[in-house]
Amino acid sequence: MPVELKGSCHCGAVRFSLQSSSAVPYQLCVCSICRKVGGVGGSINLGGFHKTLKVEKGQEFIHIYNAVMNRDTPEEYVAHSERHFCSKCSAMLWVYDSEWPELVHPFASAIDSPLETPKMISCALMGSKPDYVRLPEGTKEVYDKYPPDSLEGWHKKHGLWVE
């Protein structure tokens, strides 16, 4: 069985739960979107099954941000992925993308359930990391773009996928 993850925003106005087969927080994204909406160091997303996402409290406080891609360039556009956040405290909750309607990606920072500490992390989109951003200590793999394994693929490769 997948594991149940329980999460909330910082102020407690929003509480949610979902089922996940890929709940190890191993991949840090340091792109400009993840740094600016998630904090100076970036964001870590987990995997979950969208049909299991249940907002237990605070649906009225959940708002959506569609990121601006290639900002301030002629190629600027608005992403179709939806970053859900609490309108009271601005805590990021999860990302949903209609290209993968069966999935939802909660921010590890919003999860209250205990999470396994990975032996190694992957740092993604290093090509957009400014010099002042420091990477976490410990064993890591760094990638200018995205790691070769998907979220599911990485968990399966490391024996951490929960059926």
Beta strands, then each sheet from edge to edge (+ up, - down):
strand 1: 3-8
strand 2: 15-20
strand 3: 27-29
strand 4: 43-44
strand 5: 48-49
strand 6: 54-57
strand 7: 62-65
strand 8: 68-69
strand 9: 77-78
strand 10: 82-86
strand 11: 92-96
strand 12: 103-106
strand 13: 121-124
strand 14: 140-142
sheet 1: 1+ 2- 6+
sheet 2: 4+ 3- 13- 14-
sheet 3: 5+ 12- 11+ 10- 7+
sheet 4: 8+ 9-
end
